[in-house]
Amino acid sequence: MALYFLINSLAGGGAERVAVRLAKHLKPSKIFLLERDVKQKTETELIYLSDHRVKTNPIFKTLYIPIYAKKLEKFLTVEDTVISFMERSNFVNLLSKTKHKKIIAVRTYRFARKNFHPYRWMINKLYPKADLIITNSRVLEFLVKNFLKIEKVKTIYNPIEIEEIKRKSTEELGEYEFLKNFPYLITVGRLTKAKGQWYLLRIFKHLKGKYRDLKLLILGEGELKDYLVELSQNLGLKTYVWDRDKLNESYDVYFLGFQENPYKFIKLSKTFVFTSLWEGLPNVLIESLAVGKTVISTDCRTGPREILAPRTDFLLETNKPQPEEFGILMPTFERKLLKANDPLTAQEKIWIDTLLGVLNNEKLLKEYELKAPSRARDFHIDKISQQWFDVIKI
């Protein structure tokens, strides 16, 4: 009997961080990867099922799914258990013909959205074959049961390593030490449509009118990099890009790329701002709470409400500023890319007014900072890993 993990890659995303954290505690014999992109450190042996790189054509990687499954079969016996993370890896796990225990982690709800997605038919066909589906939010569990008509579903929240996060949050900023002299907002996440960073740039432009010294830090890489950088510049914001510019304190916006330790930047920020249009369970919100930071987030599907307002109905979505127990929930934006000269949306105006008020309210910021760590402890790796041990034994 052996336990294995299966995931697309170990790049810089949330699912990858969860897999690496769980590997330290569940100790799988191997982690199988569909492509050669490794930014997360792990002591577990890695097995590559292909030579694909992150820039390989997505259509090609999708067509390759049955071949991944065939390669995976060579390593497995009927007594083994494979836990897979992310959609393509879930498909590979479920298509492999070995009669091993198949546990899949579902982290997105796009199967329940009205717009077409090419994976939807595969999800409908394959997910019912899983021995167990693990979702990382109660909303997602609800959607799986109602849209896919599957009862073998359980919610286990994403884990965080609180002690390590706190330790890393005290590290020096190094070449970015000058940031200590300025108030700044921060957001962390891949530069993708899901994260909605273009709205934050447009909002920040208006905040600068009142807070001249205020800066914005954006940590992450992704396919919207060029668009976001151009938008920032077109807004008249002096923009630093990690792989282009010489670093100094004169910039308004800092694109810092992937940072192995984002916590030291989050710790010193004025507040953590999250503009996601959709999510699974955003690790970075929990991590920000762990370092004692005020969080302002869209009330998007899924995750932010369960993290910041655990005593409320998890199916609610707010259309106005909503101060909650562990952070402030805000209206979610439309899924539409905007230009610098486009009129402000109704949601952007609400965000601007709210942030102007919050940034000037030290009492409110301090109250949230004091409460934040207590919520983060609910996601401690020891607690979450025990829940995983329990399901592995099922």
C-alpha positions in Angstrom: 0.0 0.0 0.0 1.4 3.4 -1.0 0.1 7.0 -1.1 0.9 9.2 -4.0 0.1 12.8 -5.0 -0.6 13.9 -8.6 -0.6 17.5 -9.7 -0.1 19.5 -12.9 3.1 21.2 -11.7 4.7 22.7 -8.6 4.6 26.3 -9.9 3.7 29.2 -7.7 -0.1 28.8 -7.3 -2.3 28.0 -4.3 -3.0 24.4 -5.2 0.8 23.7 -5.5 1.4 25.2 -2.1 -1.3 23.1 -0.6 0.2 19.9 -2.1 3.7 20.7 -0.8 2.4 21.5 2.7 0.3 18.4 2.9 3.3 16.3 1.6 5.3 17.2 4.7 2.6 15.7 6.9 1.0 12.9 4.8 4.3 11.8 3.4 3.4 10.4 0.0 5.9 8.1 -1.5 6.1 10.2 -4.7 4.5 13.3 -6.3 3.7 12.8 -10.0 3.8 15.9 -12.2 2.3 16.5 -15.6 4.8 19.2 -16.5 8.3 20.4 -15.6 7.6 23.6 -13.7 8.9 23.5 -10.1 9.0 26.6 -7.9 7.8 25.0 -4.7 10.4 23.1 -2.6 9.7 19.6 -1.4 11.7 16.7 -0.1 9.3 14.2 -1.7 10.5 12.4 -4.8 9.2 13.9 -8.0 8.2 11.8 -11.0 7.6 13.6 -14.3 4.9 12.1 -16.6 6.1 14.3 -19.5 8.7 16.8 -20.7 6.0 19.5 -21.1 6.8 23.0 -19.9 4.5 25.6 -18.6 4.4 27.3 -22.1 3.4 24.2 -23.9 0.2 24.7 -25.9 -2.8 24.0 -23.5 -4.7 22.2 -26.2 -1.8 19.8 -26.7 -1.6 19.2 -22.9 -5.3 18.5 -22.8 -5.0 16.0 -25.7 -2.1 14.3 -23.9 -4.3 13.5 -20.8 -4.9 9.8 -21.8 -1.1 9.4 -22.3 -0.4 10.8 -18.9 -2.9 8.3 -17.5 -1.2 5.4 -19.3 2.2 6.4 -17.9 0.8 6.8 -14.3 -0.6 3.2 -14.4 2.9 1.8 -14.6 3.7 3.0 -11.1 0.5 1.8 -9.3 -1.1 -1.3 -7.8 -4.7 -1.9 -6.8 -3.8 -1.3 -3.1 -2.5 2.3 -3.7 -4.1 5.6 -3.1 -3.7 8.6 -5.4 -4.7 12.1 -4.3 -4.9 14.5 -7.3 -5.1 18.3 -7.4 -6.4 20.4 -10.2 -8.6 19.5 -13.2 -6.1 17.9 -15.6 -4.5 15.8 -12.9 -8.0 14.7 -11.7 -8.8 13.5 -15.2 -5.5 11.6 -15.4 -6.2 10.0 -12.0 -9.7 9.0 -13.0 -8.8 7.7 -16.5 -6.0 5.5 -15.2 -7.2 1.9 -15.4 -5.5 0.7 -12.2 -8.2 0.0 -9.6 -6.5 2.1 -7.0 -8.3 4.4 -4.6 -8.9 7.7 -6.4 -9.3 10.8 -4.4 -9.7 14.1 -6.3 -9.4 17.6 -4.9 -11.8 20.0 -6.6 -10.8 23.7 -6.3 -12.9 25.5 -9.0 -16.7 25.7 -9.7 -16.6 26.5 -13.4 -18.6 23.4 -14.1 -21.5 25.2 -12.4 -21.2 28.5 -14.4 -23.4 29.2 -17.4 -20.6 30.0 -19.8 -19.1 27.2 -21.9 -15.9 25.5 -20.8 -14.3 22.6 -22.7 -13.6 20.7 -19.5 -17.2 20.6 -18.4 -18.2 17.5 -20.3 -15.1 15.7 -18.9 -16.0 16.7 -15.4 -19.6 15.5 -15.8 -18.4 12.1 -17.2 -15.4 11.4 -15.0 -15.9 13.0 -11.6 -18.6 10.5 -10.5 -16.0 7.7 -10.9 -13.9 9.1 -7.9 -13.9 7.2 -4.7 -14.1 10.6 -2.9 -14.1 14.3 -3.9 -12.5 16.8 -1.6 -13.5 20.4 -2.0 -11.8 23.3 -0.2 -14.9 25.2 0.5 -18.5 24.5 1.7 -19.9 26.5 -1.3 -18.0 24.2 -3.6 -19.2 21.1 -1.9 -22.8 22.4 -2.2 -22.2 23.1 -6.0 -20.7 19.6 -6.6 -23.7 17.9 -4.9 -26.3 20.1 -6.7 -24.8 20.4 -10.2 -23.0 17.1 -10.5 -25.4 15.1 -8.4 -22.5 13.4 -6.5 -22.8 12.6 -2.8 -19.2 11.3 -2.2 -18.0 14.9 -1.3 -16.3 16.3 1.8 -14.9 19.8 2.5 -11.4 20.1 3.9 -10.0 23.6 4.0 -6.6 24.5 2.8 -3.9 24.2 5.4 -1.3 26.8 6.4 2.0 26.5 8.3 1.4 29.3 10.8 4.8 29.1 12.6 6.7 29.2 9.3 4.6 32.0 7.9 5.2 34.1 11.1 8.9 33.4 11.0 9.2 34.4 7.3 7.2 37.5 7.9 9.9 38.9 10.2 12.7 38.6 7.5 14.3 41.7 6.2 13.1 43.2 2.9 16.6 43.3 1.5 16.7 45.5 -1.6 13.2 46.5 -1.0 14.0 48.0 2.5 13.0 51.5 1.4 9.3 50.4 1.3 9.3 50.6 5.1 9.2 54.4 4.6 6.0 54.4 2.7 2.4 53.2 3.3 1.5 50.6 0.7 -1.3 48.3 -0.3 -0.5 44.8 -1.4 -2.1 42.0 -3.4 -0.6 38.5 -4.2 -1.7 36.2 -6.9 -1.1 35.1 -10.5 -1.6 37.8 -13.1 -4.7 36.2 -14.6 -8.3 37.2 -15.3 -9.5 35.4 -12.2 -7.6 37.8 -9.9 -9.0 41.0 -11.4 -5.9 43.1 -10.7 -6.8 45.7 -13.4 -9.6 46.9 -11.1 -7.1 47.4 -8.3 -4.9 49.5 -10.5 -7.8 51.7 -11.6 -8.9 52.1 -7.9 -5.4 52.8 -6.8 -5.1 55.7 -9.3 -8.0 57.5 -7.5 -6.6 56.7 -4.0 -3.3 58.5 -5.0 -5.3 61.7 -5.2 -5.6 61.8 -1.4 -2.7 59.6 -0.3 0.2 60.9 -2.4 2.8 58.7 -0.7 0.7 55.5 -1.0 2.2 52.7 -3.1 0.8 49.5 -4.6 2.7 46.1 -4.6 1.5 43.4 -6.9 3.2 40.0 -6.4 2.8 37.3 -9.0 3.4 36.3 -12.6 1.0 35.3 -15.4 -0.3 35.9 -18.8 -1.9 39.3 -18.1 1.5 40.8 -17.2 1.8 42.9 -20.3 -1.8 44.2 -20.2 -1.6 45.1 -16.5 1.8 46.9 -16.9 0.5 48.9 -19.9 -2.7 49.7 -18.0 -0.8 51.0 -15.0 1.4 53.2 -17.2 -1.6 54.5 -19.2 -3.2 55.5 -15.9 -0.3 57.8 -15.3 1.2 55.6 -12.6 5.0 55.3 -12.5 5.4 51.6 -12.8 8.2 49.3 -11.8 8.5 45.8 -13.4 10.7 43.2 -11.8 12.4 42.0 -15.0 12.7 45.4 -16.7 13.5 48.3 -14.4 16.1 49.5 -12.0 14.7 49.5 -8.5 14.3 52.7 -6.5 11.7 54.4 -4.3 10.2 56.7 -6.9 7.6 54.3 -8.4 3.9 54.3 -7.6 3.2 50.6 -8.5 5.7 47.7 -8.1 5.2 44.5 -10.0 7.5 42.2 -8.0 6.9 38.9 -9.9 6.9 35.6 -8.0 8.3 36.0 -4.5 9.2 32.9 -2.5 8.5 34.9 0.7 5.5 37.2 0.2 4.8 37.3 4.0 7.5 39.9 4.8 5.8 42.2 2.3 2.3 41.5 3.6 3.4 42.1 7.2 4.5 45.7 6.6 1.6 46.7 4.3 -1.2 49.0 5.3 -3.8 46.4 4.3 -4.1 43.3 2.0 -6.5 43.9 -0.9 -8.0 41.1 -2.9 -10.0 41.7 -6.1 -10.6 38.2 -7.3 -13.5 37.5 -9.6 -13.7 33.9 -8.7 -11.7 31.6 -6.4 -11.5 28.2 -4.7 -10.3 28.9 -1.2 -7.7 31.7 -1.4 -4.7 30.6 0.7 -3.3 34.2 0.6 -6.2 35.5 2.6 -5.6 33.0 5.4 -1.8 33.7 5.3 -2.5 37.4 5.5 -4.6 36.8 8.6 -1.8 34.7 10.1 0.6 37.6 10.0 -2.0 39.9 11.6 -3.1 41.9 8.6 -6.5 43.6 7.8 -8.0 42.0 4.7 -10.4 43.6 2.2 -11.7 41.2 -0.3 -14.4 40.7 -3.0 -17.2 38.4 -1.8 -16.6 36.2 -4.8 -17.3 32.5 -5.3 -15.8 30.8 -3.4 -13.9 31.1 -0.2 -13.6 34.7 1.0 -16.9 34.7 2.9 -16.1 31.4 4.6 -12.7 32.8 5.7 -13.7 36.3 6.8 -17.3 35.7 7.9 -17.6 32.1 9.1 -20.8 32.7 11.1 -22.8 34.0 8.1 -24.7 32.0 5.4 -21.9 30.8 3.1 -24.2 31.2 0.0 -24.6 34.9 0.5 -22.9 37.5 -1.8 -22.8 41.1 -0.8 -23.4 44.1 -3.2 -22.2 46.7 -0.7 -19.3 47.1 1.8 -19.7 44.6 4.5 -17.4 44.7 7.6 -17.4 41.2 9.0 -15.8 39.4 11.9 -12.3 38.9 10.4 -12.2 41.3 7.4 -14.2 43.5 5.0 -16.2 41.8 2.2 -16.8 43.9 -0.9 -18.9 43.7 -4.1 -17.4 41.5 -6.8 -16.5 43.1 -10.2 -17.7 42.1 -13.7 -15.5 39.8 -15.7 -14.5 42.4 -18.3 -11.1 43.8 -19.0 -11.0 47.6 -19.0 -8.9 50.4 -20.4 -7.4 53.3 -18.5 -10.0 55.8 -20.0 -13.1 53.6 -19.4 -15.5 55.2 -16.9 -15.4 53.9 -13.3 -17.9 51.1 -12.7 -20.3 51.2 -9.8 -18.3 48.6 -7.9 -15.0 50.6 -8.4 -16.6 53.7 -6.9 -17.8 51.7 -3.9 -14.3 50.3 -3.4 -12.6 53.8 -3.7 -14.9 55.3 -1.1 -14.4 52.3 1.2 -10.6 52.2 1.0 -10.4 56.0 1.5 -12.3 55.5 4.7 -10.4 52.4 5.9 -6.9 53.8 5.2 -7.7 56.8 7.5 -9.2 54.6 10.3 -6.3 53.4 12.4 -8.7 52.1 15.1 -10.5 49.8 12.6 -7.2 48.5 11.1 -5.9 47.7 14.6 -9.0 45.9 15.6 -8.8 43.6 12.6 -5.1 43.1 13.0 -5.6 41.9 16.6 -8.4 39.4 15.6 -6.8 38.1 12.4 -4.5 35.4 13.9 -7.3 33.7 15.8 -9.1 32.9 12.6 -5.9 31.7 10.9 -5.4 29.1 13.6 -8.6 27.3 12.3 -6.5 26.4 9.2 -3.4 25.1 11.0 -1.7 22.3 9.1 -1.9 19.9 12.1 -5.7 20.2 12.2 -6.2 20.0 8.4 -3.7 17.1 7.9 -5.6 15.0 10.5 -8.7 15.4 8.4 -6.8 14.2 5.4 -5.5 11.2 7.3 -9.1 10.3 8.3 -10.3 10.3 4.6 -7.3 8.3 3.4 -8.4 5.5 5.7 -11.9 5.5 4.3 
